[in-house]
């Protein structure tokens, strides 16, 4: 049976995953009977429904910004999983937002007619062609002007298509906004006709908001057909670790991080290659703050959520070795003489519910060193830093100097502990 909008409790349809096998998906899955929104591990769900709705919309924006089609391919057992199709959720959101921004009114085309009048927007081309001016000195005066008059035509096809798309949007994700639904469309779905009409309209408009609406409606219609009725719709990823890496880089990273990638070289003794470099080692993020260098590796690991798992939930020797190599390379080859270089893994946690008793957005919870280094330098001592998942997702846009300061304070505890 369809979702009961009158008794819809949004919080009951939200789930924070554990990042264990079978519980890695982040995003939304829905069919005609149910919908579930999956948040990444460490996420603290807000108590207010309005705030929860904002968080869900923000989650969708994060996924749309930091994933591509490759990231959004679900890794499911094809013998047991329902037939799932990717959901163009941003298009649906755009259609709903346009409708609400226009006070519940549909896009309405206007037809332009013209008349002779002294008031209104003058069409000078028609005026010059059809009206006789009065000559006054060197000037031509038009006492009769052709003005443009716009009249709405509510029966135009584009309006009815928009009405269809608005209804479809509220059917799928209207629970994010209201329990009410707009009126049913008065047109039968015709994919070919709808897309042709919208493409024609798109090619003849210069209004950016209208273009955004038409593109979103096209994306919806291309997604819709009678074969999708019984499918499970999804928008999200099984590989949120890639999103975590991109979020950390967005917060803290230098845009030219490629300059800090160490390479090795092979020189063939019996071949043509002389000093040909191998592929680079690539640290996730290089942060430079107050003339100090921080080599950061984003790890979407469970230690910050379940520290009782111990070192099994922390990066292992191969990652530690690479991170030490990054720190050595930056210190010896890139940082100015005398500059301090630090090293850290960045992992998720929940500041409202954690075993560390950390109440801030960031915390220093562990340190890794290599026993093959007898006297490790600061940049060879890798700090395990946790950051609140919800905070990271909600604040990815904008200036991050404050966050760089908070993170640097936690990393630099290596100097005093």
Secondary structure, DSSP 8 states (H G I E B T S, - for coil): ----GGG--GGGGEEE---STT---EEEEE-SS-EEEEE-TT----SSHHHHHHHHHHHHHHHHHH--TTTT-----TTTS--EEE--HHHHHHHHHHHHHTTT-----EEEEEEEESSSEE-HHHHHHH---EEETTEEE-SSEEEEEEEE-TTSHHHHHHHHHHHHHHHHHGGGT-S------SS---HHHHHHHHHHHHTT---HHHHHHHHHHHHHHHH--GGGTTSEEEEEES-HHHHHHHHHHHHH--TTGGGG----EE--SSSS-SSEE------SEEEEETTEEEEEEE---STTT-GGGGGGGS--HHHHHHHHHHHHHIIIIIS-TT--EEEEEEEEE-TTS-TT---SSEEEEEEE--TT-TT--GGGSEEEEEEEHHHHHHT-SS--HHHHHHHHHHHGGGGT-
